[in-house]
Amino acid sequence: EEAERVLAELHEHIDVYGYATISDYYELVDIEPNYADHQYGWTELSEAVVVPREHGYVVKLPAARRLNK
């Protein structure tokens, strides 16, 4: 459920701002972002999926690209 929420939040960022950054993702999963994490991300996540793992789930994201904000 948490992984689905994270992916939904990233989609919402894209809907509102036109992109979601690695920093946005890290903040959603409680990882401290660095400066470069604000410069890379996604403008669409149609290929992103939530994948079950042995001890929970993981959000599988496409490769991040440098954003022109």
Secondary structure by P-SEA (a helix, b strand, c coil): caaaaaaaaaaaaaaacccccaaaaaaaaccccccccccccccccccbbbbbcccbbbbbbcccccccc
